[in-house]
Each structure stands twice: as C-alpha cells, then as structure tokens.
Amino acid sequence: MKPSSPGAVALIVAGSGPTDRDGNSIYAPGNNSLRRLAQELGKRGIATVRYDKRAVGASTQVAEDQLCFQTYVQDAVRWVEKLNNDSRFSNVLIVGHSEGALIALLAAQQSKASAVVSIAGMSISAQDHLRMQLKGKLPSELAGVCEEIIAGLERGRPFADPPPALQAIFRESVQPYLISWFKYRPTEVIQRTRQDVLIVHGSADMQVPMESAQQLKEARPQSRLRYVEGMDHFLSAPACSGSRSGAAAVAQEISDFIKSSTTFR
C-alpha cells in the first residue's frame, strides 16, 4: 500500500518455527493469518511490511545451526531503520505474533519504533512454555530426558544426540537457537519497553493461554489490553470457522490504538 501522505506503517513479525510472512508453516498451512491481517490494516489506511525470517520461506540462505534469536531481533531493528528513512511513512509500528511478539518488544528497545503490538504473545519463557505444552504427553522415560535437555539448554549446554522421538524439537542444529531464545522472559522484557504497547489476545487461543495477556498487562500496567472473543491463535473467529473476522478485529484494535496514541500525532 502507498499512502498519499506520510502515515503509519506496520512491520509484521511472524511467529515461531518455520512460519513465513503470510503466517503459514508446515504445522499450520494455508491459514494466511498475517496476510489477512495486512489486508485488513490496508483497508484502514495502514501500510504494512511482511518478511520471511532467516531460514524461513524464501529466506533460505542460512543454515539452521547458525540461527540466533538476537539475529532475528537485529533484522527487525534494521527493517525499522529502513522504514524510518522512507519518506512515505511518518511512524513505524512493530506488530509481532506469538514468538514474533517477543522479537517486536526487543526490537523496539533497540530502535526508533513508535509503538509495539503483541498478538498472542507468551508471558512465560520459551522453555517454560515448552514444559507446559509437553506436560503429560510423554512417557516417563522420555519426560525425564526432555527435562534434562531443557535444563541443560537453559544453562547454555547443548545435548548430544537427543532420542529420535525428541529430534523434531531438540535436534542438535536447532539447539543454539533455543539456547539464545531461552534467555528471555517476556514479562521482564515488556517492563523495559519505553514505547506504547498494545496487547491483543484471542479467547479461543489454544496455543497460548489468555492468562499470558493479563500477565503481560500486569508486568506493564500502562499497556493497552484487548481481547477478541472467539479468536484462535491464527486470527480466525469463531475458532475453526475460517472466518476473517478475527484478523479484522485485530486490525481495528491496531487502528484505534494508533488514533488514540499521542505518539502518532
């Protein structure tokens, strides 16, 4: 989208794993959540930029074992700098979804972004979220090894040759990334964020519980918190219906946030 006069532009940061700029991955193909969000923001006069993170989608020139969470943050910082130098735009808003919400908060602290939007962002650390997701789903012998791996990665120690059943999560090539990601606790990060923050969460999100949004709000009380009734993790509402109303509702919350924030005046 090309606004006729300088206006806000939203840099959209995708979520965890192999999630591309449209919001699709091998685990959630064809949902197009971030593409739909960009389209809805465009209808409200807000320009958007989406990009494939390193080793995801069309950005394939990076080996997985070379990835680092802070590299993703620095890439977002560079995008903010590029957009701030573009005369078409007056303000840059970083919009992060899921894992991208943490990237957005960290990138805001290292850039001249005007504000941050956290969509379906976690409030607990990545390792505690993993523990929560895997609890009760592994046989006892694997559960013990899983905790051993996570505890070691928390301390910066790689785990050689994980069991085949845990390779998808803890393969050796992804462990450097996990070590770098495990260093951050979102509630601590949001407390250090100086920009205005909007927290948006769906009531039907099965991946990240609603409590996360409230915990982020409690960590930074001046943030704005909005729930979208019936919206799932992929910005559809009601859940599983394929409706676009979830993305539209999020886009409207972002539009209202921009209009009410003194940063954008």
Summary of the structure (lengths in Angstrom):
residues: 265
radius of gyration: 18.2
end to end distance: 20.7
largest distance: 61.5
contacts: 893
relative contact order: 0.15
helix: 43%
strand: 15%
